[in-house]
Amino acid sequence: MNKQKEERLSFREAMAYSLRGFLLWWKAEPKIILSGALQRAVTALVPYLPLYFTARLVNAIAAGSDPGEVWQMLALLLISTAAVGAVQAAVNCWDKVMRYSQWPIWNRFFFDKLLSMDFCDVDDPGTQDLINEIGQVSNWAGWGLNRLYAHSADLIGAVFRILGAVVLSVSLFTLPVPQGSTLVWLNHPLCLAGMAALMILSVLAASALANKANSYWANHDGTAGNRLFGFYGFVAMKDRFRGTDIRVYGQDKSIEKGAMEMLDGKDGFGINSGIAGAARGPMGICLGASAAVSQAFTGVIYLFAGLKALGGAFGVGSITQYVGALAGLAQGITSLLENIGDLRANAEFLRPTYALLDIPNSMYQGSLTTEKRSDRKYEIEFRDVSFKYPGTETWALRHVNMKFRVGERLAVVGENGSGKTTFIKLLCRLYDPTEGTILLNGIDIRKYRYDDYLALFSVVFQDFRLLAQPLGQNVAAAIDYDRERAAQCLEKAGFGDRLASLPKGLDTCLYRDFEDDGVEISGGEAQKIALARVLYQDAPFIVLDEPTAALDPEAEAEVYTKFNDIVEDKTAIYISHRLSSCRFCDEIAVFDHGQVVQQGIHDTLVEKEGKYQTLWEAQAQYYQKRRSKYP
């Protein structure tokens, strides 16, 4: 944010940013805007109705009016107070319900954007920086879209507070002191102009002081402290995955040190932080001065209204009405100016939000539909494909030429960083090649509709994730699914015995994030569920990235034995570091430094001098040493 703060938005730009954010909220959920506006409007107007009837009641009593008239005024006061109280309670309830949906809607802004973006942009470090910055400024002091929603409603409330106050206070200036009174000078235009000027000056001064105090929050970069808090504040309570390491290695002291830095660091929010120092100093002074100016003006109102009542301009009960109304007027104007100032400050924190939302989709989106072939006759070809990630000059892949057809079993092997995962990302069109072309049945894959092309693939990535949802929904990746089919896929993936032992079967919730009777599954069991998910999708191409890495040797052997039954007539692309698992594949592609240096079957490659033989001997030597050591 430092660079952004140097290039401060103009007032006009800030208001344009705020208007855009308001329209985003309105488009997402108009009721959240309406409920907030209505709640602020009712809250602003509610005090005025009892204030009016109270003034009438006191005037009637002071004037010695007929008891019936007094009782009538009292009844009106009670009925109006009860009525507005009921209305306010109902509106508050509606607004509270809608405010609970504020965070899900806020998350939806970014969730929808990220899902609609090209994956290459989502995967870009710059995009991740924007996401982190948006989260940090929101967590720090609620800056960004969330703060905008609140201030938009507060602005409406301020306007209604001002309008109500004007209606009730205008007669203070229009009702004259009767001629002959020693206080008739209060009718002089200069006196009335002086009161108006004093009110305007006090409101401006109070607002300026309040905005100055709030600017310390806006200018204080608490995101670093909040980032520390997000980690150290919850690592011991919520992060069960780190619990064992913390206990075994005694890392509690390191966590405690980090927590103290979080509190007392310059960018933190403890008693020794920068914002705490500002609160004890200039920020606190500004807030105190703002409150003092407002209270002083209230005293002046009492004096002016009291003198006019003493002069006979109106009854003594009206003093309450005028003082309350003018105090409300001052508060309304102050709130209006404060919210405008806060909107301007908040606009600076909308920049990363809009930078993210405005990222365009640059990948070409074709219009051709892929053939829905019952014979699954698909052929994919990499034709002189090279690729380097955005922002780098290093080639991740270079001059890759490869062709594979339906029903083939292709193994992709190589050392870490050799380009295997990049190859899969290009195959699934998560990225487009920097050079060369990828063809599906002889047609550039960029000419196909993206969703159609992606539907051809079922993938188990190495870093796959399962959701804390029922087992069946995880397998089907959907809420409504074919239960029999899901069970069959789990059986094929080797999860059948475990499924039979689950008390709720497919309805068993994975993990205990939301359900007390959820089950914690091992890494190997998760891998089997992920494999079942691939089978359930029934796509022509299956891509498996280290599909047995977390399985024990017996389960791994079972998967290999059943591999052909599992894959059936689909094309399988299999990434593995265990070369012994490549025996069942029709072809092996050996990657090294982004290039395919060898292709062939296991029996041929293992006898031929080259990268595959080197890798094979390195692994075989390890097992041979173990056998010689442990006869």
N, C-alpha and C positions, 0 to 999 in steps of 0.2 A: 504493500500500500504506500510505501514512501514515495515512489516515483509518481503515483497517482495523486498524492496529496500536493506534490510540487506543482502539478498541472491542475490546479483547483478548477472545478467546474464553475461556470458563471451561474448567476441566479436563474437565468432563463433555462440553461441546460439542466440544472438541478431539478427545476419544476417539470421539465419534459421527462426526465428520468422517473420522477415520482408518478407522473400521470401514466406512463407506460406500465409501471408496476401495479398501479391501481386497476388498470384495465386487465392486467393478467389475473388478478384476484377475481375481478368481475366475471371474466370469461370462465375461470375455473369453477367458481361457485358464487353466483350472485347473492344467495341467501346469507352468506357470511358477511357480505358488505351491508346488506339491508338490516340484518339483525344488529350489527354493531352501530350503524347509523341511528336506528330507532332507539336502541338502548341509551346512547349518548344524548339524543334529543329529549327523551322522556326524563332522564336524570337531570338534564339542564333545566327543564321546565317545571318539574315537580315542586321544587321549593317555592315557586312564585304563587301558586294557587292558595296554599294555606296562608302565605304572607299577606295576600290581598284580603282574605276574609278575616284574618286576625286584626288587621288595621281597621276594618269596618266595625268589628266587634268592640274594640277598645274605644273607637270614636263614639259609638252608640252609648257605651257605659259612661264615658266622660261627659257626654252631652245630656245625660239624664234621660235618655229615651225611654219610651214605653217598654215595660218588661217583655211584652210579647215580641217586640222588634228585636230585643236583645237575645231572647231565646231562639228566634228565627236565625239570627246571625250565628249563634253558637251551633245550631243544628247544621247550617250550611258549612261551617268550618269542619265539623266532625265528619259529615258525609263526604265533603270534598277530599279531606285527608285520607279517609278510608278508601275512596274510589281511586285516587291517584296512587295510593300504596299498593292496591291490588293490581293496577295496570303495570306499575313499575316492577312488581314481583314477577308477573307473567313475562314481561319483556326481558328482565334479567335472566330468567330461566332459559328462554329461547336463545339469548345471546351466549349464555354459558355453554349450552349444548353445541352451538355452532363453533364456539372458540375451541372446543375439544377437537374439532376437525381441522383446525388451523395447521397443525404440524403434518398430518397426513397429506394435506393439499400442498403444503410447502415442499414436502419430499417428492410429491408427484410431479411438480414442475421439472425437477432434475431427473427423476426416474424416467419420465417419458422422453426427455431430451436425450439422455444417454442411450436408451434403447433404439432411438431413431437415428442416432449418429452412425457414421461409418466407423467400424471397429478400429481402424487405424488411427482415427482421431481420439477415440476413447482411450486407446492404449498409449497415446502420446503423453510424455511426461508433463508437457505444458498444460494439458487438460487436467491431469491429476493435481497439478499445483493449483489450478483454478478451483477445483472441487474442494481441496483442503482449505483454501483461503475463504471460500464461501462458508464452510462449516465453522471455521475458527471465528470469523467476525460475528456470526450468528450466535455462537456459544458464548462469546466474550461479553457482549452487552445487548444481544438481540438485534444487531444491526442487519440491514438488508431488507428482504421482502417481508419478513415477519414484523419488523418495526414499522414498515410502511403501512401495513394493514391497520395496525393500532392507531397510528397518527391520522390516517384518513378518517377514521371514525371519530377521533378526538376533535378534529377540525370541524366536523359537522356539529358535534356537541357544543363547541365554542360559539358557533354561529347562532344556534338556538338560544344559548344562554344570553347572548348579546340582544337578540330580538325580544326575548321576554323581559329583559331588564329595561330596554327602551320603552316598551309599552307601559310598564309600571312606574317609571321614573320621570316621564316627560312632564307630568303635571307638577312636579316639584319646581320646574322652571317657568311653567306657564301660569300657575296660580299666584296672583300678586298679594303682597301684604297690603291690607286696607289703608287707604289714605287717612292720615291723622296719627298713624302709629309712628313711634320714634324709630322703628326699624324699616320704614318705607324705602330707605336707601338700598335695601336688598333687591328692590325691583329694577335698579339701574342696570342698563345693558352691560356696562363695564364690569359690574359685580358678577353678573351671570357669565360673561365672557371669561372673567378671571377664574371662576369655578371650573368652567369647561377646560380652560388651558391647564389648570392645576391637575385635573383628572387625566388629561392626555399626557402631560409630562410624567406624572407618577406611573402611569401604565407603561409608557415607553421605557422609563428607567427600570422598573421592576422586570419587564420582559428582557431588556438588554442584559441585566445582571444575571437573570436565570439562564439565558442563552450562553452567556460567557461561562457560567458554571458548567453547563452541559457540554461545552466545547472541550473541556478537559477529558471527558469520557471519549469523545470522538477522536481527539488527537492522541490519546494514550493508546499505544499499540499493545493491547493485552493479549494478542493472539498467541504469543510465545508462552506466556504463563498459562493460558487456557489449554494449550497443547500439552504442556507438562501435566496439568490437572487431569486432562482426559486420560493420560496414561497412569500416573502415579496415584491419582485419587481413587482408582478402581481396581488396580492390578491385584491387590490382596483380597478384594471382596468378590469380584466377578470373573476374573480370568482364571478359571480352573485349570486351563492347559499349562499355565506357568507355575501353578502351585507346587508341583513336585520339585522343580528346579529351585524355587525360592527357599523351600524347606531344607533340601539336601545341601545346598551351597551357602546357606545363611545369608541370602541376599536382602534380608529385611533392612539392614543398615544402609545399603545402597539406595533402597526405596525411600527410606526415611530421609536421607540426604537430598534425594531428588525432590521429595515433597516439600522440604524446607526451602529449597531453591525456588520451587514453584511459588511459594507464599511470599518470600522476602526478596526475590529478584526484582530488578527494576521494572520488568514487564509483567510481574505477578500481580496478586491482589491481596497480599497479606498486610500486616500493620506497618511493615517497612518498605512496601512497594511504592512505586512512583505515584500511583493513583491515590494511595492512602496519604502520602505526603501532600498531594494537591488538596485532598479533602480536609486535612488539618490546616491548610494554608489558604491560597487564593480561591479555590473552589468553594470551600466552606464560608469564606468571607463574602463571596458574591451571593451565595444562597441566603445567608443571613441578612445581607443588605437588601436583597429583593423582598424578603418577607417583611423587613422593617419599613420599607417604602410603602408596601401595600397596607400595613396596619396604620401607618401615619395618615394615609389618605382616608382610611375608614374613619379616623378621628375627625378629620376635616368635614366629612359628610355628616357626621353626627352634629357637629357644630352648626353647619349651614342649615340642615333640616330643623334642628332645635330652635334656632333663631327665627326661622320663618313661621314655625308653629307658635312660638311665643308672640310673634307679631300678628297672628290671627289669620294667616294665609290658609291654614287647614287645621284639622283636629290633631291632638297629640298622638293619637293612634297611628296616624299616617307616617309619623317619624320612622316607625318600624318598617313600614313598607318601603319608604324611600331609601333608608340606609341599606336594607337588604337588597333592594333592586340595584342601587349604584355599586354596592360591593360586588354583586353578581356581574354587573356590567364591566367593572374593572377586571374581575377574574376572567370573564369571557374574552375580553380583548387581550389580556395577558396570555391566556391559554392559546388564543389564535396566533399571536406573534411567536410564542414559544414553539408551537407546533410547526409553523412555517420555517423557523430557524432550524428545528430538529430535522425537518424534511430535507432542508438543504444539506445539513451535515450527513444525513443518512444516504443522500444520493451518491456520495463518494464511495460508499460501501456497496452500492448496486452495480458498480463497474464490473467486478469479476463475475457477477451473476449474468449480466447482459453479454459479457465477453464469451461466456459458456453457451448461453442460449443462441447467440448469433453465429456460432461455428457452422459454416455451410457444409453440406454433403458434397464432396468433390468426386467421389467414385461414380463412374458412369453407370446409370441404371438402364439396363436393356428392357426390351418389351417382349422378347420371344418367350414362349412357354416351353418348358422342357417336356419331352415326350414321356407320357405315362405308359411305358412299355411293360407288358406282362412278361415278356421274355428277358427283361432287364438287360437288353443289349446296349450297354453304354460303354464308350471308350474314351478315356481321358489321355491327353498327350501334353507333355511339357516340351515346348519347342524353343530351345535356346533361351531359357528363362534365367534371368539374373535379378537380384534384389538386394537393396540396402535400405535399412530402416531410416525414416525421415530424421534429418539432423545429424546423420553420421556419414562418413566417407568410406566406411568399411563395407565390403560386399559380404552379405550374409549367405547368399547363393550366387554361383557364377556358372553360366553356360550349362544349365541343367537340361538334358534331353532325355525324356523317358516316356514310355507309353505302356499303359496297362488296360486290360480288357475285363469285361464282366466275368465273375467267377474266379479270378486269379487271387492268389494269396501272395502279397508283396510284403517282404520284411525290409524295414529301413533301419540300418545300423550305423554306428559311428560313435566317436568320442563326444563328450559334452562340448557344445559349441560348434559342432561340425555342420549344423544347418538342418537337422532333422525336424525340429519343431517349426522352424520357418517354412520348410517344405509343406508341412501340414496346413499352416495358416494360409499359404497361397492356394493350396488345393481347395480349401473351404471358402476361398475368396474373402477371408478376413482382411487381407491385403491384396493389392494388385501388383503384378511384377513391375520392376523398374524398367526392365528390358525383356523382350521376348513375349511369347503368347502361350496361354493355356487353352486348350481346345477340348470341348465336349462334343463327341460325334462329329468332329471336323469343324465346329463353329466356335469362335472366340467366346469364352464363358461370360465376358462382359456384355454380350448381346442378349443374354437371357435375363429374365426377371430375377432379381436377387433372391427373393423369398422362394421362388420355384427351384432355383439352383441349389440353395442351401438345404432344401428339403430332401435332396438326394443323399445327404450324409447323416450318419449317426456317429457321434464321436465320444470317446472317453478320453478326456484330456488328463494329463498327469496330475494336474492340480484341481481336479473336479471337486464339486461340492454337492452335498445333499442337504435338503431343507429339513427343518424341525417340523415336519408334517407327517401324516400317515404314510406307512410304507407303500401302499398301493399308489398313492398320488405321486410319490417320488419315482416309482417305476414308470408310470404313465406320463409324468410331467404335465398332469392335468388334474382338475378336480373331479370331473366325471370320466370314468374309464371302464374298460372291459375287465372285470375282475378275474374271469377265467383265464384270459390271455395274460394278464399280469402274473398270475400264479404260475402259469406254464413257463414264462420267461425267467422267473426266479428259479424254477426247477432246473432249467437248462443251464443257468449261470452257476449252479452249484449251491444255491441258497435254500433248497427245498427242505432239508432237515431242520434248519433254523426257523423257517416259516412255520413248520408244523408245531414247533415248540412255543410259538408266540401266542399268548392268551387271546389276543384280539385279531390274530392273523394279519390280513392286509390293512386293517384299521389301526394297527399298533403304531403309535406315534414314535418317530425316531428322535432320540435325545430327550432331555427333560427341560428344555427351555420353556415349554408351555404346559406340559402334562406331567403330573407327578408319577404316573405309571408308564411314562415313556421309557424306551430301552436305549441304553448306550451300546453302540455297535463298535466292533473293532475295525481297524483299517482294512483288513482283508475282507470282512463282511461288507463294508462300504463299497469296496471294489467290485464285489459280486453284484450288489444292487445296481451299481453304475453300469455294469455289463448287461444286466437285465433290462435296464432302461434303453440301452442301445438296441437290444433285440425287440423290445416293444415297439419302437418307432418303425421297424421293418423298412428301413431305407435301403436302396440298392448298394450303397457304399458304407462299409463299417471301417472306422478309423480308431485304432486302439493304441494309445500312448502308454507304454509300460503297464499293460492291463493286469499283470500278475505280480507287480512289485511288492505288494503288501501281503501276498498269500504265502502260506507255509508250503514246503515242498510237496506235500501230499495233495493239497488243493491245487497247486500249480500243475502238477502232473495230470490231475483230473481235467482241468481246463484244456490242456494240450490234447489229451486223449479225445475229448469231445469237441475239439475245435471245429472240425468239419461239420459236425451235426449242428453246432451252435450257429455257424456262419451260413450254412446251407448253400444257396446259389448266389449269395451276395459276393461282391468284391471286397476283400479285406486288406487293409493297409495296417501293418503292424510295426510299431517302433519298440525296440528292445535293446537293452545292454547285455542281456544274457544270450549269447550266440547259440547256445545249445537249443534254445526255443525256436530257432529259425529253421530247423530241419524240416518242419511240416510245410514250409512256404514254397510256392512255385518258383519264386525269384527273390533274390536278395539284392538290395541297392546299398552300396557302401559309400557313406558320405565322409568327406575329409576336407576341412577348411572350405566348406560351402560348395564343394564339387562332388559329383558322383564319380568316384575313382574306379569302382568295380561294379559289375552286375553279373549275376549268375545264380546257380543253385549251391547249396551248402557243400555238397561233396566235391564239386569242382573248385570252388573258391578256397576251401580249406587246404587243397593240395597245391594251389598256385601261389607263388610268392607275391605278396602284396599286403595291403592294409588289413584285409579280412583275416589272413593267416596270422599276422602279427597279433591282432586282437584275440584270435582263438587260442593261440599258444600262450598268451599271457594269462588267460582265464584257465586253460587246461593245466598249466604249470602250477597254478595256485592249488587246484584240487589234487593234483598228483603229490604235491608236497604234504598236503594234509593227510592223504592216504598213507604215505610213507612214515609219517610221524605217528599216526594212530592206526596200527595194523588191525 
